[in-house]
């Protein structure tokens, strides 16, 4: 089942809303491509943090 804004992994709980939504989109895409969920979550959070910090500098 894909993650949504209301149903997402606990690891994303403390992310700001916009960052969380981006992480959810990335994680869902990685899972669709066949990646294991735990790894997809970790990669999505890392990539989203890079994206968020890049846009604020």
Phi and psi in degrees as a GROMACS rama.xvg file:
@    title "Ramachandran Plot"
@    xaxis  label "Phi"
@    yaxis  label "Psi"
@TYPE xy
-68.4767  151.072  UNK-2
-78.5168  153.249  UNK-3
-133.186  179.73  UNK-4
-65.2292  -24.4151  UNK-5
-96.798  -24.3797  UNK-6
-126.793  102.047  UNK-7
-142.144  163.745  UNK-8
-63.8763  145.927  UNK-9
-56.0077  -29.1893  UNK-10
-63.0514  -19.9272  UNK-11
-96.5661  1.1765  UNK-12
-58.418  -39.3774  UNK-13
-92.3592  4.12257  UNK-14
-76.2415  144.309  UNK-15
-58.6809  153.613  UNK-16
-51.8529  -52.0687  UNK-17
-64.1486  -38.3042  UNK-18
-66.4705  -41.981  UNK-19
-61.6604  -43.7679  UNK-20
-61.7536  -40.4012  UNK-21
-65.6864  -43.2532  UNK-22
-62.6142  -39.1955  UNK-23
-62.1928  -44.5593  UNK-24
-62.2704  -44.1722  UNK-25
-65.4935  -46.5798  UNK-26
-61.3598  -42.8685  UNK-27
-60.9281  -41.9046  UNK-28
-64.5274  -41.2169  UNK-29
-65.4432  -38.9424  UNK-30
-67.0224  -40.0843  UNK-31
-60.3615  -34.9057  UNK-32
-76.7247  -3.00828  UNK-33
106.243  4.75969  UNK-34
-76.2381  146.876  UNK-35
-64.0892  141.7  UNK-36
-58.1985  -45.5187  UNK-37
-60.2869  -43.3274  UNK-38
-67.8429  -40.5129  UNK-39
-61.0084  -40.2751  UNK-40
-63.4689  -47.9797  UNK-41
-61.114  -45.3289  UNK-42
-65.9298  -43.0778  UNK-43
-61.4297  -42.8559  UNK-44
-64.5415  -45.0094  UNK-45
-62.4549  -46.7604  UNK-46
-65.2222  -38.4274  UNK-47
-68.7564  -38.521  UNK-48
-63.1957  -40.9767  UNK-49
-59.7907  -44.9391  UNK-50
-61.1482  -46.0825  UNK-51
-66.4999  -43.7926  UNK-52
-71.8749  -32.188  UNK-53
-64.3374  -38.9099  UNK-54
-75.4537  -14.8523  UNK-55
-99.4661  -3.52621  UNK-56
